[in-house]
C-alpha cells in the first residue's frame, strides 16, 4: 500500500501521489490482469457470470481506477514529470485494452455464455453487459485476420499517442501566450475584478501593468468588455491560431494540423479494417443514431429552422454596431463586445451586473437545495479535518446521503482556472457504484460512487485589501449545473453492475441528457432567487433584473444554435464523406460547411480545428452532434416538469420519476427505453425549438 495507486480500499490518496510511482503501479496491474486473463482463457469450465465475467470486471476496475487517477491529475495538475510518465504508460494501457478486445478465446467464451441457459436467468443489466461486450469485441477487431489484427492494434496505439499530443500542444500553446499592457486607456471597459487578477499576474512576472492570457477567465472578459478594438483583435488572433502554423510563440512545434491529418487517416483505415466505409459508421455503432445520414438530416432540419432567426440576429448586430458604436465593418473580434453592448441597450442589464449576484457559496447552496428537494438527498461538505486528500488547496469534497442518512455518493469540486489545468469543464468518474463481494467471507457491500467535477472559473480576488468570493456569470452558473447533472447521473445510479452503472454503458448521444436537463433550472425564478446575494449589498437578485434576463434568454439563440450545428456538421462530414487524399483540406471542408449553414464567416486566419479538442483528443469524434441530439431529449424531458409544476414550483413526484427512470438505471437499458419510461412516448423536437424561441410550425 506504499504506492497509493495500488490502494483501492477507499478514496484516492492524492497527497501521497508521486509521478515516479506511476510506471511501477501500472506494470504491476497489467501483469496481474494478464495473468487473470490467461486463467480465463485456459479454464475448461463453461463460462458463467461468476467464474468468467466477474473476475475480469474486478481486475479491469483496479486498472481503470489507477489509470483514471493518473489521467485526471495529468488534466488538472499538468507538469513536465507527470506528462512524461503519462505519455510513457499511455501506449501500454492502450495496447492492453486493444489486445483484450481482439482476444478470440475470450470472445468465444462470451458468445457461449450468450447462448447458455444461464443467460436467460441473468438480470436485464447483465444481459445488456454481455451484448455490449460482444459488440465491443467486434468493434475491437476480434474477428480480423492475424495480420489485420496487428495493424489494427498499431493504429489504436498511434491514435492514443496522437490524441495525447494534440491535447499537450493545445495546453502548451494556451499557456505560452501572454499580453502585457501598461497603458490604462487600453484596458478601459474591462471589469475591475478581471483587471485585479491581471495586475497580480503581471506583478508575479515582475512586469508592470496587466497580464492577459488565453485562459477563459482572462480571455472572455477582454473580448466582451474591452473598449480597445486593437486589444480585442490581438487576443482574438492569438486565441483562434493556438496550436497552428500561424502561432510561432515557442521554439517547439505545436502545430496540430499534421496531427489532425494523421488522426483522420488512421481512423479511416481502422474503419475499413473493420468492414465499415468510414469512421462515422464505427462511432454510431454504439449510439442512438443509426446512420451518418440520419444525423446529417437531423442537423439540417435544425439548421433550416434556426437560419432565419440567425440572419435576423446578425442583421440586428450589424445595424447596432454601425449606428451606435460607429463600426461600419463588424469583425470577428467585435462580436462578443457588440453583443454585450446590444444586450445592455436592449434589456438594460449586463453580464457583469448579473455576475455580482452570484457568489460561489450562494450558487452552490442553491444548486444543492434544488437537487435535495428533487431527489430526496442531502449534500454536505467534508470538514477540513477529514482524511480526504485533494490535489490542490482550492478543491472541495462533498458527501451525498439519502433520506435515511445512508451515504450514497461523493464528489470533488475543482472550480478555478490555473495554468496547469486544461481548459473547459467536465465530469469524470473516480469510482463507480457496484456490488462487491468480500473474498474473505465477510459478506457483501455496495461500493460508493465518486466523481470529479471540474470547471475553469475565476478564483476569488482581493480588491483594496478586501477579499471577494469567486463570482460567476449566469453562463458559468449554467455550466456548473450542466456538469453537476453529469455527476448526478453517475452518483444516483441504483445499478450494481459496474459496466452499466452510472454513465457507463449509456449511449454517447444520450449521455448529455441529464446535464442539459439541469441547465433549465437556471431559468426558474424559484430556483435562481434562492441562490443569489449581491457581493456588496447582500441583496438577492431583484425580480425585475431576472425578468430582463428571462426576456433576453434567447438573445442571439439563432446564431448560437447555428454555431453548434456548424461544429457538428464539420465533425460528421470529416469522419463520413471527407477524403484527405481527394485534394481537399480540413480547412476547406470547414469553409464549405460554413457556406452552407453559418451566418458568420470567421477570418481566413482562424484555425478552429487545431483546438477542437472534443473530437481530436476527447470522446466526441463523429459524435459532436450528441449535444443537439441530447438537447432534444432534455428539453422534451423538462417539458414534463413544466406541465406538472405546481404554482411555478417543481413537482417532486416528477423529480422522483426522473431519478427512477433516467438517473437510477444508468446504461442498464437503452436510452430510448428510459426516455419512453419517463415521458410516455418517443422524443419530439418541439420543446427544444420553443425553449430557444424558435417558432414551431
Secondary structure, 3 states (H helix, E strand, C coil): CCCHHHCCCCCCCHHHCCHHHHHHHHHHHHHHHHHHHHHHHHCCCCCCHHHHHHHHHHHHHHHHHHHHHHHHHHHHCCCHHHHHHHHHHHHHHHHHHHHHHCCHHHHHHHHHHHHCHHHHHCCHHHHHHHHHHHHHHHHCCCCCCHHHHHHHHHHHHHHHHHHHHHHHHHHHHHHHCCEEECCHHHHCCCCHHHHHHHHHHHHHCCCCCEEECCCHHHHHHHHHHCCCHHHHHHHHHHHHCCCCCCCCCCCCCCCCHHHHHHHHHHHHHHHHHCCCCCHHHHHHCCCCCCCHHHHHHHHHHHHHHHHHHHHHHHHHHHHHHHHHCCCCCCCHHHHHHHHHHHHHHHHCCCHHHHHCCCEHHHHHHHHHHHHHHHHCCEEEECCCCCCCCCCCCCCEEEEEECCCCCEEEEEEEEEECCCCCCCCCEEEEEECCEEEECCCCCCEEEECEEEEEEEEECCCEEECCEEECCECCHHHHHHHHHHHHHHHHHHCCCCCCHHHCCCCCCCCCCCCHHHHHHHHHHHCHHHHHHHCCCCCCCCCCCHHHHHHHHHCCCCCHHHHHHHHHHHHHHHHHHHHCCCHHHCCCHHHHHHHHHHHHCCCCCCCCCCHHHHCHHHHCCCCCCCCCHHHHHHHHHHHHHHHHHHHCECCECCHHHHHHHHHHHHCCCCCCCHHHHHHHHHCCCCCCHHHHHHCCCCCC
